[in-house]
Amino acid sequence: MRKMFLPVLFAAALCSAGELTVQASADRKDASYGSGDVATITATALEDGKPVSGKTVNYVILADGGFSKRGKFVSDAAKPWTFSYRFSYPSALRAEFTILGDDGKRIPLKKGYDQVRYAGGRIGLVCDPLKILPAGKTPGDFDAFWKAQLDRLAQVKMVELERKKLDKLPSVYNSVDFWDVKVSCVDGVPVSGYLGIPKKAAPKSLPAVLLVQGAGVGSASPSSVFNWAKKGAVCMDINAHGIPNGQPKEYYAGLYKGRLKNYYSKVYPDREKHVFLNMALRVVRALEYLRSLPEWNGRDLIIRGASQGGWQAVVGAGLDPKVTMCIAGVPGFADFDGEFAPVRRMQRMHFGGAIRAMKKGPEETAAMLKAQSYFDPANFAPKIGCDTYLSVGYVDLSCPTTSVYSIYNRIPASVKKHIDTFPGGVHAKSPATKGSAALSELLEKNKKQLSEQGASKAEK
């Protein structure tokens, strides 16, 4: 297994005049340590990309096991601030630095994104990452439960309910035919997405790529489909909820304010009513649908997504053995048990309501965690048999470092797998780059083979 690491020097961005950032670094390039190792973090305040003195910097350092250190320091251009921490077991640490203005308040970024809202910097460290496992256990009837669900899906005959041609698209998309497609699925809620196939594609000639979405409520994306279809794939992007595509923004906003409000951060004590149950089955049905298309080459079946889409990718690859490549950037919803373990793992954002709801009492907490465990991607990981690519951001507050490794380390050792690591990476800035490159390479190879076959036929 090979791992790709990026240099561990992080400023928020290329600096414009007067912009303040904090450059945070670890004493190891990959920010990875072993049990018993002492890690050292350095932090330097920058103005216009150059070290600056006299700036007040607030810091928060958290580590698994309940460790917390908070404070301030005044920057010295000639001497970076340092902090050392001794790791004692497989775990993670994250540090965030925020520069304070003359008024003592944090400085908002003009173009904040994701979890980065204020001037500063951040870095995460990890100890024995390949030894990190889920805090919880796989339910004894996990396989039986999902077999019953797949049987329920099989009872719904796969029917293409709708295939409506999209012809009012920008001219740049002209090399691909697009359709708005709906396919039958359980409980009367269809698979709903955009399908793109390169024009004049021959039967049995192309790999199939399924794109699955991150958290939220919205339409499938023609541009996402085009990005892979133009490279030579039958590509389908499905929305997460089986809802109509191409509707006005107000339509999706209404759903999010209504029946789908905060759907991903709720607790579902009843596994049969969990919002992710039918979402998973729609993924399986979408994969089945792609395999039914005449242009599919009968060989290559890829699923790709990030965050909630990463969850769907892992689950899809675990439930459908015909998947040949799984690309799951920062996969979500793993290891909720970690926040209730005897040695508690760091808290995550966006799931505060769920976590609070689970703290009603020992019995209620255990019941809720068990229901959640049927949807923990780490419990699907052992069933994956295809090339798999993950990514992790060490300062990702939605999908913490340990939760992603709890998935990665349960993927069988016999499987070709890779994880892109980003010590300064937040949720939206930690892509599965190796997986995207592998998919592009596969499509290019298929294109070359088709070209050679065409040339050989022409000679005959």
Buried (B, 14 or more C-beta within 10 A) or exposed (E): EEEBBBEBBBBBEEBEEEBBBBBBBBBBEBBBBEEEBEBEBBBBBBBEEEBBEEBBBBBBBBBBBEEEEEEEBEBBBEEBBEBEBEBEEBBBBBBBBBBBBEEEEBBEBEEEEBBBEBBBBBBBBBBBBBEBBBBBEBBEEBEEBBEEBBEBBEEBEBEBEEEEEBEEBEEEBEEBBBBBBBBBBBEEBBBBBBBBBBEEBEEEBBBBBBBBBBBBBBBBBBEBBBBBBBBBBBBBBBBBBBBBBEEEEEBBEBBBEEEBEEBBBEBBBEBEEBBBBBBBBBBBBBBBBBBEBEBBBEEBBBBBBBBBBBBBBBBBBBBBEBBBBBBBBBBBBBBBBBBBBEEEBBEBEBBEEBBEBBEEEEEBBEBBBBBBBBBBBBBBBEBBBBBBBBBBBBBBBBBBBBBBBBBBBBBEEEBEBBBBBBBBBBBBBBBBBBBBEBBEEBBEEBBEEBEEEEEEEEEE
